[in-house]
Amino acid sequence: MKHIFIIVFSFFIAISIKGQAQAQELNFNDPLPLDETIKKGVLLNGMTYYIKSTDVVKDAASYYIIQNVGSILENEDQQGLAHFLEHMAFNGTEHFPGKGILNTLQKHGAVFGKDINAYTSFDETVYNLSDIPTKDGLIDTCLTVLHDWSNYLLLTDEEIDAERGVIKEEWRTGQSGQKRLYVKSLPTTYNHSKYADRMPIGLMSVVEGFDYKSLRDFYQDWYRTDLQAIAVIGDVDVNEIEQKIIEKFSKIPPVENPKERIIIDIPENTEMGFSFGTDPELSSASISFGIRHKKSLETETVADLKRDLLQSITLVCCRQGFLILPKNLKPHF
């Protein structure tokens, strides 16, 4: 172990010396250069859009809608609804009832789970249509899908009830020793803040029993234009895509008197925290370390970038972590 730390320490000395030499050539107050090939705009309803042209994949484009909404916004009786909404986006929208989105795009070679997908995290929900051909009017089709995901989910009683079992099966298949110990570590990782109690999969008691109005209310509260961004990247004409976005998405009405999108603060540690766990399914030992930093609000200058890079280094100064061992292996301190 001593030799490992000597190697790591030497590595950081090398970085420090190199960094000092290069720092003399840098003005840390200089703004970071912007990628001028990205077109950014904000619609009157508050929705942001980003467009970039690239022919890395010929005659194809990828489409995203990023929702600034995740499980951290759920109340106690809503745990799992952010993730549930993500599933419902594939179960009926204004222009694509039932499985219409999947049926339409799969005819053109798109594969659900690979080219058509989404994820829900603590802080965001992101939907993507990847590498969809730009022929046969599919640009308009994909933009219409994003349009519907923004504000026009049907959320029918029948589809909601059908999806409860799908969510429960996803939860069941996700159970493992590693997952259980990860959940056990959350109070340490997030210092007993709300994050520790908001795993995106939620509580199955909520998934099984919530009423339809609860899901629709969560949708109306949080899926709104001021918390959404559209991104299109691919073999496209940027100006043409911008006009299509303006025409299609400007018609989505903003929510009146919107709820505040709160930011949950994670308290600082006064000393290193740790958690220890065992599970009969694990056959090997592991130890993980992490350093938690306050999220940088903006990265606009060279100094901001330097700060972010330094904060990402977690090899030496670890302020918290958790230890995972097989059930039959006892720690010695």
Secondary structure, DSSP 8 states (H G I E B T S, - for coil): -HHHHHHHHHHHHHHHHHHHHHHTT--TTSB----TTEEEEE-TTS-EEEEEE--SSTTEEEEEEEES--GGG--GGGTTHHHHHHHHTTS-BSSS-TTHHHHHHHTTT--BTTTEEEEE-SS-EEEEEEEEESSTTHHHHHHHHHHHHHH-B---HHHHHHHHHHHHHHHHHT--HHHHHHHHHHHHHTTTSGGGG--TT--HHHHHH--HHHHHHHHHHH--GGGEEEEEEESS-HHHHHHHHHHHHTTS---SS------------SS-EEEEEEETT--S-EEEEE------S---BHHHHHHHHHHT--SS---EEEEEEETT-----
